């Protein structure tokens, strides 16, 4: 997966660039259910995010569950890449993903 990967916004996909690698986050129903099973209510997660209370583990967990392609990747390595990228780089993809959760496919 390189910089040539692009997210399809019509499918609700979001691009997440971690170093030289571009990942596609796809908030499918099954991905969101898995995220909710691990992280708790998505509405509560959104409230924490809007209050600046979202934890790095929650951010990485949501991204992991929405990751479209996990080929040759472990969750630990992916989470480390998220941490290395920093919160500033992850803010826009997070915002776009949370908007998709709230609005759904229109």
C-alpha positions in Angstrom: 0.0 0.0 0.0 1.7 3.2 -1.1 0.7 6.8 -1.8 -1.2 5.7 -4.8 -4.1 4.4 -2.7 -7.1 6.7 -2.7 -10.2 6.7 -0.6 -13.6 6.7 -2.3 -15.6 9.4 -0.5 -18.8 8.1 -2.1 -18.3 4.9 -0.1 -17.5 6.9 3.1 -13.9 6.1 2.9 -11.2 8.2 4.5 -7.5 8.4 3.6 -5.0 8.1 6.5 -1.4 8.8 5.6 1.2 7.3 8.0 4.7 8.0 6.8 5.0 7.0 3.2 2.0 4.7 3.4 -1.6 5.7 2.6 -4.3 3.6 4.2 -8.0 3.6 3.4 -10.4 3.7 6.4 -13.8 2.3 5.5 -16.5 2.7 8.1 -18.6 -0.3 7.1 -21.3 -1.6 9.4 -19.2 -4.6 10.4 -16.2 -2.4 11.1 -18.2 0.0 13.3 -19.8 -2.9 15.2 -16.4 -4.4 15.9 -15.1 -0.9 17.0 -18.2 -0.5 19.3 -17.7 -4.0 20.8 -14.2 -3.0 21.8 -14.5 0.7 22.5 -18.1 1.1 23.8 -20.8 3.3 22.4 -19.8 5.2 19.3 -21.9 8.1 20.4 -19.9 8.3 23.7 -16.7 8.0 21.6 -17.8 11.0 19.5 -18.7 13.0 22.6 -15.2 12.3 24.1 -13.6 13.2 20.8 -15.5 16.5 20.7 -14.5 17.3 24.3 -10.8 16.6 23.5 -11.0 13.4 25.7 -10.4 10.7 23.1 -7.5 8.5 24.1 -4.8 7.4 21.7 -5.8 3.7 22.2 -9.4 4.6 21.2 -8.2 6.5 18.1 -5.9 3.6 17.0 -8.6 1.1 17.8 -11.3 2.9 15.7 -8.8 3.3 12.8 -7.8 -0.4 13.1 -11.4 -1.7 12.8 -12.1 0.6 9.8 -8.8 -0.3 8.1 -9.8 -1.6 4.6 -6.6 -3.7 4.1 -4.7 -5.2 6.9 -2.5 -7.4 4.7 1.0 -7.9 6.2 0.2 -5.7 9.1 -0.2 -6.3 12.8 -2.4 -4.2 15.1 0.6 -3.4 17.2 2.7 -2.1 14.2 -0.3 -0.1 12.9 -0.9 1.5 16.3 2.8 2.4 16.6 2.6 4.0 13.1 -0.5 6.0 14.3 1.5 7.1 17.4 4.5 8.1 15.3 2.3 10.1 12.9 1.0 12.1 15.8 -2.3 13.5 16.7 -2.1 16.5 14.3 -1.8 14.2 11.3 -4.7 11.9 12.5 -7.1 14.7 13.3 -8.6 15.3 9.9 -9.1 11.5 9.1 -10.7 11.1 12.5 -13.0 14.0 12.0 -14.0 12.7 8.5 -14.6 9.2 9.9 -16.7 10.5 12.8 -18.8 12.6 10.4 -19.5 9.4 8.4 -20.5 7.7 11.6 -23.0 10.4 12.4 -24.3 11.1 9.0 -24.1 7.7 7.4 -24.1 7.3 3.6 -26.0 10.1 2.0 
